[in-house]
Amino acid sequence: MPRLREVPRAEADAEVTLPLYNFLFGERDPVAEPGTSTGTPGDWWTVFANSPATLKHAAQGFAYYRSPERKIDPVLRELGQAWAGWACGSQFVFSQHCKSLRGLGASEDKIAALPNWQASELFDARERLVLAYADRLVMHHGRVPEALFAQLREAFTDEEILELTYITCLYFMHGVMSRALRTEYDDRDEPITEVDAPEDFSPQAFANS
């Protein structure tokens, strides 16, 4: 379950939330009858509905990156978004943007190779630049070597680079938030925990060994 309360249809904000609920869930109450067309539970929406202003702002971000006015190629954009999800450990963001890549015509082999793109020959030079840059944005928090940025500027316009930077960082944020709030596919227990030792294990003997 998400860590924050889910807002049922009966309590949804009429101006912001209800139109989104209608679009995504039809006449269903998404708390009582969860599920979206992509197979997700849909609890990202019901959690964000706790703050209609926040939900509205986030939904505007979706409209922004999908707008035909964007200059960055949609496939390259989605590679950045998918890698942001993988790199920050968000199964939700990674999974959703693999689906988006598929919808844009990316091959199954290329999607499957994303986690190890560095060692794959399936990505062309521009795609590798995008993935290298996305990795620096997410894993290195924006520490981008001058040589890499110079290559970006040779391959893309300033407007394309700015859009790519903004959208990739936006989905890094979404991945972090989804994990923190345990929404959608990020409702998972922490995998790194201590494993119990055998009953005859002696901590003192181990410490002195």
ABEGO torsion letter per residue (X at the ends): XBABBBBBAAABBAAAAAAAAAAAAEABBAAABBEBAAGBAGAAAAAAAABAAAAAAAAAAAAAAABAABABBAAAAAAAAAAAAAAAGBAAAAAAAAAAAAAAGBBAAAAAAAAAAAABAABBAAAAAAAAAAAAAAAAGGBBBAAAAAAAAAABBAAAAAAAAAAAAAAAAAAAAAAAAGBEAABBBBABBBBBBBAABBAAAAAAX
